Amino acid sequence: MGDTNTNAVEKAAKKSGSWFKGLKAEYKKVIWPGKEEVTRQTIAVVVVSFVVGVVIAVLDMGLQYGIDFIINL
C-alpha cells in the first residue's frame, strides 16, 4: 500500500519537472503563523510547563512525607 503512494508521488514529481519543484509547491500551501501567534503559544507552553512542574513537585513532596511518616511508625 505504501508503494502505491510512493509511486504516485514519484510520478507527480516527474510531471512537475523535479522533486524540488513539488516541495516548493507544498511549502507554498503551508499557512505559517505570525510572530504574535508564535509568541502567545510559546508563552502558553512555558506557563503550562511551569504549572505542571509545580504540581509534580508538590505531589512528590507530599508522597515523600507520607511514605516517611508510614515508615517511621
TIRO-82657 format. One line per 2 residues: number of its first residue (from 1); their letters; for each residue x, y, z of C-alpha. Coordinates in steps of 0.1 Angstrom, whole numbers, plus 5000, padded with zeros to 4 digits. Layout:
<rs>
NUM = a = X/Y/Z ~ ...
</rs>
This chain:
<rs>
1 = mg = 5000/5000/5000 ~ 5029/5024/5008
3 = dt = 5044/5016/4974 ~ 5013/5029/4956
5 = nt = 5017/5063/4974 ~ 5054/5064/4967
7 = na = 5048/5057/4930 ~ 5022/5084/4928
9 = ve = 5045/5109/4945 ~ 5073/5100/4922
11 = ka = 5051/5103/4891 ~ 5038/5137/4903
13 = ak = 5074/5149/4909 ~ 5084/5138/4874
15 = ks = 5055/5156/4859 ~ 5063/5189/4877
17 = gs = 5099/5187/4865 ~ 5117/5179/4897
19 = wf = 5112/5168/4932 ~ 5123/5202/4945
21 = kg = 5096/5220/4925 ~ 5070/5198/4941
23 = lk = 5085/5205/4975 ~ 5084/5242/4968
25 = ae = 5048/5240/4958 ~ 5039/5222/4990
27 = yk = 5057/5248/5011 ~ 5036/5275/4995
29 = kv = 5005/5257/5008 ~ 5016/5259/5044
31 = iw = 5000/5286/5064 ~ 5028/5299/5086
33 = pg = 5018/5315/5119 ~ 5025/5351/5126
35 = ke = 5050/5364/5151 ~ 5023/5374/5176
37 = ev = 5007/5339/5174 ~ 5040/5322/5179
39 = tr = 5048/5344/5209 ~ 5014/5337/5225
41 = qt = 5017/5299/5220 ~ 5053/5300/5234
43 = ia = 5042/5318/5265 ~ 5013/5293/5269
45 = vv = 5037/5264/5267 ~ 5061/5279/5292
47 = vv = 5033/5287/5317 ~ 5017/5253/5314
49 = sf = 5051/5235/5318 ~ 5058/5256/5349
51 = vv = 5024/5248/5364 ~ 5027/5211/5357
53 = gv = 5062/5211/5372 ~ 5049/5227/5404
55 = vi = 5021/5202/5407 ~ 5045/5173/5402
57 = av = 5069/5188/5428 ~ 5040/5192/5454
59 = ld = 5028/5157/5448 ~ 5064/5144/5451
61 = mg = 5069/5162/5484 ~ 5035/5150/5497
63 = lq = 5042/5114/5489 ~ 5077/5117/5503
65 = yg = 5064/5130/5536 ~ 5036/5104/5536
67 = id = 5059/5075/5530 ~ 5084/5088/5556
69 = fi = 5056/5090/5581 ~ 5044/5054/5574
71 = in = 5080/5041/5576 ~ 5086/5059/5610
73 = l = 5055/5044/5627
</rs>
